[in-house]
Amino acid sequence: MSIEDVSASGLVSAEDLAELTDLTAYLYAQLSLSAAVELSLSLVDEAEMERLHLEWMDLPGATDVMSFPMDELRPGRPEAPVSEGTLGDIVLCPVVAQAQAEAAGHSITDELCLLTTHGVLHLLGYDHDDAAERAQMFGLQKQLLEQFLGREAPVPTTD
């Protein structure tokens, strides 16, 4: 897994990046993905996120997280982990994440963990287009975050 912080926002600390690295390792273990499965996590500024949002979703404005799956991997099982492939790219916008964290009353670290977990689940084929999919994805997201954090998960601020 690689993390690239090109956001220049100053909102994300070295400790935040370490937390995201630890979270990703935890998610890999829980979702039975080997360390050889590739994932890229980029933190970008609002202008770059807006550009990506417009290019890929045809939607104006910066958003919090975008996921770009590569090899269409799905979660493995403990007895049959996914051992190779490229999961894809997750792009986060710390400025948007900070605003959402403030609105929800939690830290930017919690928001970045929430968005990273959300992004990984999207890369693994989870979605929230209808009520049943939403319940499944958000339930798993909450469970994974609570287990990782050892406390109640932050409340999602966005779909």
C-alpha positions in Angstrom: 0.0 0.0 0.0 1.3 3.5 -0.8 0.1 6.8 0.6 0.8 10.0 -1.2 -0.1 13.3 0.5 -0.1 16.0 -2.2 -2.9 18.0 -0.5 -0.6 20.7 0.9 -3.4 21.5 3.4 -1.4 20.9 6.5 -4.5 19.2 8.0 -3.0 15.7 7.9 -0.2 14.9 10.3 2.4 12.1 10.2 0.4 10.4 12.9 -2.7 10.5 10.7 -0.8 8.9 7.9 0.5 6.2 10.3 -3.1 5.6 11.5 -4.3 5.2 7.9 -1.5 2.7 7.2 -2.5 0.7 10.3 -6.1 0.9 9.4 -5.4 -0.4 5.9 -3.4 -3.3 7.3 -6.3 -4.1 9.6 -8.8 -3.9 6.8 -6.6 -6.2 4.7 -6.5 -8.8 7.5 -10.3 -8.6 8.2 -11.2 -8.8 4.5 -8.6 -11.6 3.8 -6.4 -9.6 1.4 -2.7 -10.4 1.4 -0.1 -7.7 1.8 0.8 -8.3 -1.8 -2.5 -6.8 -3.0 -1.8 -3.3 -4.2 -3.6 -0.2 -3.0 -2.8 3.5 -3.6 -4.2 6.2 -1.3 -3.7 9.8 -2.3 -4.6 12.9 -0.4 -5.2 15.8 -2.8 -6.3 19.5 -2.6 -9.7 20.7 -3.5 -8.8 21.8 -7.0 -7.6 18.3 -7.9 -10.5 16.6 -6.2 -12.9 18.8 -8.1 -11.1 18.0 -11.4 -11.4 14.3 -10.7 -15.0 14.6 -9.6 -15.9 16.4 -12.8 -13.9 14.1 -15.1 -15.1 10.8 -13.6 -18.5 11.6 -12.2 -19.5 14.6 -14.2 -20.3 16.4 -10.9 -19.0 19.8 -10.0 -17.2 20.6 -6.8 -14.8 18.8 -4.6 -16.0 15.6 -2.8 -14.6 13.8 0.2 -13.5 10.4 -1.3 -13.4 8.8 -4.7 -12.5 5.1 -5.4 -11.1 3.7 -8.6 -11.2 -0.1 -8.7 -8.6 -1.9 -10.8 -8.8 -5.7 -10.8 -12.4 -5.9 -9.5 -11.2 -7.9 -6.5 -13.6 -9.2 -3.9 -13.0 -10.0 -0.2 -11.2 -13.3 0.4 -11.9 -15.8 3.1 -9.4 -16.8 5.8 -8.9 -20.2 4.2 -8.6 -18.6 0.7 -7.2 -15.0 1.0 -6.8 -12.9 -2.1 -3.1 -13.1 -2.7 -2.4 -10.8 -5.6 -3.8 -8.1 -7.8 -4.4 -4.4 -7.7 -7.3 -3.3 -5.5 -7.2 0.2 -6.9 -6.9 3.8 -5.9 -8.6 5.8 -3.2 -8.4 9.6 -3.4 -9.2 11.7 -0.3 -9.6 15.5 0.1 -8.5 16.5 3.6 -10.1 20.0 3.3 -13.5 18.4 2.6 -12.9 15.8 5.3 -12.0 18.5 7.9 -15.3 20.3 7.2 -17.3 17.1 7.5 -15.4 16.2 10.7 -16.3 19.5 12.2 -19.9 19.2 11.2 -20.1 15.7 12.7 -18.2 16.6 15.9 -15.3 14.2 15.5 -11.6 14.5 14.5 -10.2 14.7 11.0 -8.4 11.4 11.9 -11.7 9.7 12.5 -13.1 11.2 9.3 -10.1 10.0 7.2 -10.5 6.5 8.8 -14.2 6.5 7.9 -13.5 7.6 4.3 -10.7 5.2 3.8 -12.8 2.3 5.0 -15.6 3.5 2.8 -13.2 3.6 -0.1 -11.8 0.2 0.4 -15.3 -1.3 0.6 -16.2 0.4 -2.7 -13.0 -1.1 -4.3 -14.2 -4.5 -3.1 -17.6 -4.1 -4.9 -19.7 -2.9 -2.0 -22.1 -0.1 -2.9 -25.1 1.9 -1.4 -27.3 2.4 -4.4 -30.4 0.9 -2.7 -31.5 0.3 0.9 -30.3 -3.3 1.1 -26.8 -2.5 -0.3 -26.6 0.6 1.9 -27.4 -1.4 5.1 -24.9 -4.1 4.2 -22.1 -1.7 3.3 -22.6 0.8 6.1 -23.1 -2.0 8.6 -19.8 -3.6 7.6 -18.1 -0.2 7.6 -19.3 0.5 11.2 -18.3 -2.9 12.4 -14.8 -2.7 10.9 -14.2 0.8 12.3 -15.4 0.0 15.7 -13.2 -3.1 15.9 -10.2 -1.1 14.6 -10.8 2.0 16.8 -11.9 0.0 19.9 -14.8 2.4 20.4 -17.9 3.6 18.7 -17.4 4.4 15.0 -17.7 8.0 13.8 -21.0 8.8 12.2 -20.9 8.9 8.4 -21.4 12.5 7.2 -22.0 11.5 3.6 -23.1 8.7 1.3 
